[in-house]
């Protein structure tokens, strides 16, 4: 008998808040479980199994009407708690309590949308808040699909240092001619024909599939957060957040420079099997 996929017992980041507008519907997959993520017109994000409890139609094919999600097949509408509140074929009836979508916890933190099972013991996300420096200005860099298992990505991330922001601020367009030399286990030398910059790194796991990478370089400290979303055994979504100690005079270009660097990161990660 094939076991039905279930959510892991921890918070899982599924994308950036800025990428889900009011009235928008997205599909995400966590360990082969397909979810519908949608935002009502009050701004609240929701995460449900992507299946209408009536006929099993994908709810992601439907539409958001006010603060309800309507199934495309028969137009049944479900409130934010998943309860069916309206059936067009019998508009004057009150739907039974049994007609309810399978819902999950859904919160927003650090500019990311996080989901967890309803029976997850940590009903809020304070467990993560206590481990992340909330005084830092984290900004989304990029979400990308890596064709590699989450386990292999985690094992490899600590050995792939990210460029210090002081380097990226000088070279907002490209770091293609930078040379990277390992000095010790956690110290690297970044150099080109004009500059030499030493950087030391620390890597720690905040919770399963959520890790922090710290970089200290010449008196400045940068933090890169990696949120891993296991799609299946060979595919993982990676969501990157950056908090440099000092944003440059051109923060948009700085984020774009790190987004360009993340392409190299993806190539390096996909080479690990």
N, C-alpha and C positions, 0 to 999 in steps of 0.2 A: 504494500500500500504506500502510495506516494505521500510524503508528509507535506502539509501545507506550510509555505513560508511564513515566518513570524518575525516581528520586529525584535532586535536585540534589546536587552534590559539596560539601556543607557541612552543618553541623548545623542542623536545623530543629526549632523548638519546636512541639509538637502539643497542649499542654494542661498544666494544673497537676497536680503529683504528688498533691495532696490529693484530687483528683477521681477517682482511680483506686484503688479499694480492693482488698484481696486477693480473688482470685476473680472480679474484675470484668473485663468485656470492652467495649471501645469501638471505634468505627469513626472513622478520620480520613482525610482526603483531602489529598494534597500534589501539586499540579500535575496533577490528574486521576488520580493513582494512589491507589487505595483500599487502606488498610492496616488490619489488626486490631491493636489495642493491648490487651494483657492483662497482668494481674499474677498471678503464681503465689502459692501460700500461704506461700512463704518471703519474699515481699515483693518479688521481682524483677520488673521490668517488661520486656515483650518487644514487639517490633514486627515483624510479618510481612506479606507480601502477603496480602490477604484472600481466599485461594483455597486450597482443599484440593488437594494434588497428585494425589489419587485421581480424583475426579469433578468437581473445580472448584467444589464448593459453597462458599459463603461461610463461612469459619471463625468469623466473628462470630456466626453462628447457633448455634454450639456452646456448650460450657460448660467451665469449668476444673475439672479433677479433680486435686486435690493440686497437683503442680507440672507438670501436663501439660494441654494443650489438646485437647479431644475434638471431632471433627467431628460435627455432628448427623446427617448422612446415613447413614453406616455405622458410626459410633462409633469410627473410627480415632483413636488418641491419639498426640500428638506431644510430645516432650520439649522442654525449654527451648532446645535447639540446633536445633529444627525437625525432628529425626529422628523418623520414625514408630517407636514402641516397642511398640505393641499393636494387633492387629486382632481384634475380638470373634468374627468368623466363623471364624477359624482361630487360636484363642488359644494353641496350643502352638508356633506357628511364630515364627521370628525375621524381622521385616520386612526386606527388602533395603535397602541403604544408599541406593538411588536414590529411595526413598519419603521425601522430605524437603520440608518447607515452605520457601518462599523467605523467608529471614530478613534482617533489617537490624540495624545497630548501634542500641542503645537505652540511653541513660544518663539520669541525673537530676542536675540542677544548678540551683541558685537556685530550687528549688521547682518547676521545670518538667521535663517529659519531653521529651527531645531524640532525634531519630532521624537517621541518616545511612546511606549505602550501606556494605556490608561492605568494599568496596574503597577507601573514603575513606582518604586517606593519614594523616589524624590519627585514630588509633584511639581516643584518649581525648579529653576535652574541655578539656585544659589550655590549648589555644590560646585558648579563651574566658576561662578562669580568669585568665590573665595580663593581660587587658584590663578586667576588672571588679573593683571594689573589694570583695574578699571580706570585709573587715572590716565592711561595711555590712549592716544587717539588712533585707534585701529581703523583702517580703511580697506575696503575690498580691493583686491588686485585682480584676481581672475579665478574662474571656475573652469576646469578642464577634465576631460575623460582620459584616463591612463589605461592602456591595455596591459594590465598587470594586476596581480592580486594585491589586496591591501596589505597582506603580511609582507610581501616582498618590498613594497613601497616603504613601509615602516622601517624595515631592516636596512634600507639603503639611504633614507633621507639624511640621517646624521652624518653621512660621509660626503654629502654634496653641499658645501657651504654656499650661502647666498652672498652676493657682493654687498659690502657696507654701503650705506646711503651716501657717505661722503664721496665714494667713488662714483656712484650713480648720479649724484648731483653735478659732478664735473663732466660726466659723459652720458648725458640724457639720451643720446641717440643710439649709441652702440658701445658694447664692451668687447667686441669681437677680437680686438688685438691685445686684450689683457692676458697676461700669463698668470697662472695660478700654481703656486708651489707649496706643498705641504712641508711645514717646518717641524711640527710635532703632531701628536694625535689630534689635538684640538686647535692648533694654531696654523694659519695659512698666510702666505705672502702673495698679495696682489701687486703686480707691477706691469708697467709699460715703459716706453722710452723716456718718460718724463717723471713718473711717480712710482714710489714703492710704499705700500701700505700693509702693515701687519694687522691681522684680525684674529681674535680668539672666539671660539664658539662653544656654546653649551646647549644640549638637546635634552628635553624632558617630556615625558608623557603626562598630560594633565588628566586624561581619562582614556579609555579605549578609543582609538581612532581620532584623537584630538591631541596634537603635540605642539610644543613651543620650541622655537629655535632662536637663541639669543646670540647676537654678534656685538662684540666690543672692539672698537677700533679707534685708537688715538684719542681717547677721552669721550667718544660718543658710543651710545648703546642703541641698537636696533632690535626689534622683535618681529619675527615672522611666525604666524600661526598657520598650521596645516590641519584642516578638518577633512578627514577621509570618510567617504560614503561608499561602502561596499555595495556594488551593483550585483555582481555575481563572482564566481571564483576566479575569473580572469579579467574583470573590468572594474575600475574604481573611479569615482569622481573625486577630484581633489579641489578643495576650496581654500584659497590663499588670502590671508589678511596681513597687512603691514602696519607697523607702528615705528617709524624712525624717531630717534630722539628729537630731531629738529626737522620739520618739513622744510624743503627748499623753497625758494621764492617762486618756484613753478611746480607745485605739488601734483598737478595733473600729469605733467610730463614725467615726473618722478615715478608715479604709479604706472604709466605706460612703459617706462624703461624696465621696471620689474616684470611687467606683463610680457615684454619681449624676452627677458631672461627666462621666464617660466617655460618658454618653448624649448630651451636647451635642457631645462630640468626634466621636462616630459620625455625628451629623447633619451636622456641618461637613464631614467627610471624604466622605460620600456625595453632597455637592453638587458635588464636583469631578469633572468628566468631560472 
